[in-house]
Structure formats: C-alpha cells, structure tokens
Amino acid sequence: MQPSPTHRASFSIGSEAAARRVVDVLTEVFFEGDAAVAAFERPDGQWDVTLHFADAPDQAWLRELVVNSAGNEIADTLAFDTVEAKDWVKASLEDLVPVPAGRFVVHGSHDRDRVAPNKLKIEIEAALAFGTGHHGTTRGCLLLLDHVLKSSRPSNVLDLGTGTGVLAIAAAKALHRAVLASDIDPPSVRVAAENGRLNEVGHHVRVIRATGFAAPDFARAGPFDLVLANILANPLRHLASPMARHLAPGARVILSGLLTHQAPAVIAAYRARGLVPLRHLRIEGWSSLLLRKVG
Ligand SMILES: C[S@@+](CC[C@H](N)C(=O)[O-])C[C@H]1O[C@@H](n2cnc3c(N)ncnc32)[C@H](O)[C@@H]1O
C-alpha cells in the first residue's frame, strides 16, 4: 500500500491459514512503512500476496522470512521484479472504469463526461498515491461514509492516511465543510492537495504530512466527530489510543485496510478505548468497520 513502489515481490499460497500467518508477519515487520503488503483471495481459493518496496529488498532474507512464516509451499512461487511506478499507476488507471459507491462515483479524467449525473463525482488523477476507489478498502470506506451521511452531518472530519485524498474529497463534497487530511508520505500529501483542487474542494480540504497523530494540527483542529482511516491493521491498533483522545463524544470512526481475519483484534483495541462497532463490511477479503464513541 505504499504509494511509490519500484520493487515487487509476489507469491501464492494455497491455504487461508498460511496467508493469514504470512500477512500478519509481513505487516508486523514492515510497520515502519518501507514496504506495502497486499493480499487477495482468488476465486479458486488460492491467495496472491504482493509486496512493493521503495528500495530493493534483500531477496535471501525475504525468502527466509516468508518460507518461515508460510511454509515451503510458497518457495516455488516467490518471484521478484521491478515496476515503473508512474507508468504502472497510469496504465492501471486508464484501464479502470468508474466505481460507484453509494452516492459517490470515483472516476478518472477520461471518464469525466460518462458518469451518472446524479452521483457526487470524485475525479482522481493518475498519480503515485493509493486510492482510486477500486480497492475494496476504499470502496468500503465510501459505502460507510454514505451510510453515516444518511443520518448525520458531521462538522469536523479527519481523513488519516489520505493517499489520493479520495475520502477527504468525498466528505468535503458531501458536507461542504472543512476536512483535515493527513498522510505519512510526502508525494501523497502533494497529490491529495492537487486532487482537492481538481475536484473544486481545495478550499475545504487541508492536507498535512504527519505520522499518526504526531502533529499539533490534530489537537488544534479536533476534536473530530468523524474520522476515516484506511491504513493497515497494525498501525490502526497502535492508533486506537491517540485517536480516542481526538474524538468528540458520539463521534463515528470508519476504519479500513484490515484483512477480515484481523478485524476482531482491531475491534478489541478500539472497544477498550470506548468505541463500539456498528457495522462491518466485507469486500474481497478486506473489512471496513464503522464504530461509535460512547459517551
Ligand atoms: C491504503 S492507503 C488509503 C488511501 C485512501 N485513504 C483510500 O481510502 O483509498 C493508506 C495511506 O495511509 C498512509 N499511511 C500509512 N500509515 C500511516 C500513518 N501511520 N500515518 C499517516 N498515514 C499513514 C499511506 O501513505 C497511504 O497513503
């Protein structure tokens, strides 16, 4: 899930239990954000796991790590290559069709005139950041945001881990209110700000660079009554405490980026900080959660 991958390692796994084990190990090892881990279940029940690295990984070390956590079965399928990040993202965006999600539709510039007029359009320009709407986690967040907006108008919104800015732009377009967006990754900060302007909500979406809640802007802008955070399970668990401190009573939180088997641990971490789960969407092996702060 890193925005500017150039080196790739991929392998397949036959059992869900082994896939769970190896994804847990890899997301733990790469918590610092120097690699992005993605896992997809194929229709035949096999799992494809892909890692993207900004710097070339030590192949022998990585092979040992995945074989130790997933077993010898993956050894023959493990392959390393490099991808031209910009061309790869551009090419994949050009192939993509608009993605409807509730009242929203996410599309590229080539589809500007072809999307349904009754939807809130979010145009995402080809860029080195995550979040075109096609991934199950982004779609899950948009669907839960749509659900929240049916019964309330949050007044203070945070999109933590904004990537292309897709969720912040969706919230700003629907609410016509200021949204704070943050990302650990400088290119994503630039891309999200550009996409905010492209979608004519640049005056509402303020994008900052921050790791988790480590910036004074959060205390100044908070407490938030809606937080969207589509990052991995491990960072989400670590962020439970600081997030709870930045929430208004009754605030809603939308979490995504976790594989479905990781949801119970994430729910437990947030429940311990006074957040109760309201909804659980499962899309393509990924979970998106809606929680509410009690009191
Ligand atoms: C899966 S992408 C989500 C992008 C977009 N919000 C979406 O829903 O499609 C996760 C984003 O979170 C950022 N990120 C990861 N860990 C973070 C952290 N601890 N603090 C802030 N941003 C983080 C990554 O750089 C990446 O842009």
The ligand as an SDF file (V2000), in Angstrom:
LIG
                    3D

 27 29  0  0  0  0  0  0  0  0999 V2000
   -4.4870    2.2160    1.8290 C   0  0  0  0  0  0  0  0  0  0  0  0
   -3.9630    3.8340    1.5840 S   0  0  0  0  0  0  0  0  0  0  0  0
   -5.5260    4.6580    1.7390 C   0  0  0  0  0  0  0  0  0  0  0  0
   -5.6890    5.8230    0.8270 C   0  0  0  0  0  0  0  0  0  0  0  0
   -7.0980    6.4190    0.8080 C   0  0  0  0  0  0  0  0  0  0  0  0
   -7.4550    6.9780    2.0850 N   0  0  0  0  0  0  0  0  0  0  0  0
   -8.1330    5.3860    0.4090 C   0  0  0  0  0  0  0  0  0  0  0  0
   -9.0120    5.0900    1.2000 O   0  0  0  0  0  0  0  0  0  0  0  0
   -8.0490    4.8660   -0.7080 O   0  0  0  0  0  0  0  0  0  0  0  0
   -3.1740    4.1870    3.1190 C   0  0  0  0  0  0  0  0  0  0  0  0
   -2.4830    5.5300    3.1830 C   0  0  0  0  0  0  0  0  0  0  0  0
   -2.1040    5.7350    4.5420 O   0  0  0  0  0  0  0  0  0  0  0  0
   -0.8030    6.2760    4.6190 C   0  0  0  0  0  0  0  0  0  0  0  0
   -0.2920    5.8750    5.9420 N   0  0  0  0  0  0  0  0  0  0  0  0
    0.1470    4.6510    6.3160 C   0  0  0  0  0  0  0  0  0  0  0  0
    0.4850    4.6640    7.6230 N   0  0  0  0  0  0  0  0  0  0  0  0
    0.2420    5.9230    8.0800 C   0  0  0  0  0  0  0  0  0  0  0  0
    0.3810    6.5680    9.3530 C   0  0  0  0  0  0  0  0  0  0  0  0
    0.8370    5.9090   10.4200 N   0  0  0  0  0  0  0  0  0  0  0  0
    0.0370    7.8680    9.4580 N   0  0  0  0  0  0  0  0  0  0  0  0
   -0.4430    8.5440    8.3820 C   0  0  0  0  0  0  0  0  0  0  0  0
   -0.5820    7.9960    7.1560 N   0  0  0  0  0  0  0  0  0  0  0  0
   -0.2590    6.6970    7.0080 C   0  0  0  0  0  0  0  0  0  0  0  0
   -0.0880    5.6910    3.4020 C   0  0  0  0  0  0  0  0  0  0  0  0
    0.9960    6.5130    2.9970 O   0  0  0  0  0  0  0  0  0  0  0  0
   -1.2040    5.6190    2.3600 C   0  0  0  0  0  0  0  0  0  0  0  0
   -1.2560    6.7970    1.5680 O   0  0  0  0  0  0  0  0  0  0  0  0
  1  2  1  0
  2  3  1  0
  2 10  1  0
  3  4  1  0
  4  5  1  0
  5  6  1  0
  5  7  1  0
  7  8  2  0
  7  9  1  0
 10 11  1  0
 11 12  1  0
 11 26  1  0
 12 13  1  0
 13 14  1  0
 13 24  1  0
 14 15  1  0
 14 23  1  0
 15 16  2  0
 16 17  1  0
 17 18  1  0
 17 23  2  0
 18 19  1  0
 18 20  2  0
 20 21  1  0
 21 22  2  0
 22 23  1  0
 24 25  1  0
 24 26  1  0
 26 27  1  0
M  CHG  2   2   1   9  -1
M  END
$$$$
